[in-house]
């Protein structure tokens, strides 16, 4: 029987974890010194003080958990936790280390939103695990605005967004495949490496531009080659860019992003609002969206956004009735249906 998800205070968290574990380290049985956050509290907008996100540990085993030499799965098993608490923006069923870095099936890891934090770097260096990290990044899940019309049960809502009083940019949310371009590589959001005609086109597009992408940077956008749930008949390009990230995992300011798109000959996503945050105006825009043409829109702070702040500085509105069709368009029977370009065509490699 799963325990109820009750958010505790900091002191209440320590008391409850120690009480459950009888004041003993779950790894060795010695007197516990700390109530360890299994998934780091910075990954949770509410601090993550949940009983099933804690384990009583001695000082030595606490250090091994912090350095990730003891895995998240191992410490949960030691504490008898069968109903793990996970930050909502992380993927269901995926593996992560204590700092939110995705763990791949082969044991390698991808840098997560906290990877470049000084304390995280020190912990990972102390655990001698930095060599396990790739230089590929999975695009984070964008939280919904609280008034988004299509919020699923497992979706995260940006109830603590930091838009008030700031310049924001709202761009059309296109119904394509989230894709990332580096100087030396490209992949879809899932980084699965599967071949597909739409990805073949993108590889050729990327090959003409990759030399101008700085080392360690990445360009993120929508691959619009294949029809998903919305058919497009007059695209300016089969790739629309929406963000550029530098070598320390910071999304560039919007104006600088546009400069890079111009340099790389990448069509930016359509801007439908640019100004100081105005919820009433954005709700008006949402009501006027054409459901046959627009999936929704994404709002971002116009200034630079570090990865760790993504969940507070990016949010989306999704139209009612939108249905994801990734399984159908990519793996269904028949020939891939291709979107259409505008009359004058679009940049083709």
Secondary structure, DSSP 8 states (H G I E B T S, - for coil): ---------HHHHHHHHHHHTTTB-TTT-SB--EEEESS-GGGSTT----GGGEEEE-HHHHHHHHTTSS-HHHHHHHHT-SS----TTS-TT-EE-TTS-EE-TTS-B---TTTTSHHHHHHHHHTT-GGGB-S--------B-TT-S---TT--B-TT---TTSEEEEEEE-SSEEEEE-SS-EEETT------HHHHHHHHHHHTTGGGS-TT-EEEEEE-SB-SSS--SSBS-SEEEEEEE-TTSEE--HHHHHHHHHHHT-EE--EEEEEE--HHHHHHHHHT--TTT--EEEEEESS-EEGGGHHHHEEEEE-TT----HHHHHHSSS---B--B-TT-----
